Amino acid sequence: MSEHPATGGAEAELASKSSLYAEFLAEREEILRHKWIESEKAGHDIGFERALIDWTRNHRARWRKERRDGKRAS
């Protein structure tokens, strides 16, 4: 018997309504967009890890600030 039960509908629904999870998904989408752009520039797939590191170092702080400021204005 498994120690961790399978995620049920209630847990999945809670995760889908979580603001933390929503932020994770938004960041992931930005990283994937960054990966695509940088891969196009390089002429080959740079890989998720490289895109993640580059985006985190060079764009994450500004993206988070703009996102936070945009939410306040709404």
C-alpha positions in Angstrom: 0.0 0.0 0.0 1.3 3.5 -0.9 2.0 5.9 1.9 0.8 8.8 -0.3 -2.8 8.5 -1.5 -3.5 9.6 -5.0 -4.5 13.2 -5.4 -8.3 13.4 -5.3 -10.7 15.8 -6.8 -10.8 18.0 -3.7 -7.0 18.5 -3.7 -6.9 19.2 -7.4 -9.7 21.8 -7.0 -7.9 23.4 -4.1 -4.6 23.6 -6.1 -6.4 25.1 -9.1 -7.8 27.9 -6.8 -4.5 28.6 -5.0 -3.0 32.0 -5.8 0.5 30.5 -5.1 -0.2 27.8 -7.8 -1.5 30.5 -10.2 1.8 32.4 -9.7 3.8 29.2 -10.3 1.9 28.6 -13.6 2.3 32.2 -14.7 6.1 32.1 -14.0 6.4 28.8 -15.8 4.6 30.2 -18.8 7.1 33.2 -18.9 10.0 30.8 -18.6 8.7 28.7 -21.5 8.2 31.9 -23.6 11.8 33.0 -22.7 13.1 29.5 -23.7 11.4 29.8 -27.1 12.7 33.3 -27.8 16.3 32.4 -26.7 16.2 29.1 -28.6 15.1 30.9 -31.8 18.0 33.4 -31.3 20.5 30.5 -30.7 19.2 28.4 -33.6 18.7 25.4 -31.4 16.8 24.4 -28.2 18.6 25.8 -25.2 16.7 23.6 -22.8 14.4 24.4 -19.9 17.1 24.6 -17.2 19.2 27.1 -19.1 16.1 29.2 -19.8 15.0 29.0 -16.2 18.4 30.2 -14.9 18.7 33.0 -17.4 15.1 34.2 -16.9 15.5 34.0 -13.1 18.8 36.0 -13.1 17.8 38.6 -15.7 14.0 39.0 -15.8 12.2 37.5 -12.8 12.5 40.5 -10.4 11.2 43.0 -12.9 8.5 40.6 -14.1 7.3 40.0 -10.5 7.3 43.8 -9.7 5.4 44.6 -12.9 2.9 41.8 -12.1 2.5 42.9 -8.5 2.1 46.6 -9.5 -0.4 45.7 -12.2 -2.6 43.7 -9.7 -2.7 46.8 -7.4 -3.9 49.0 -10.2 -6.8 46.6 -11.1 
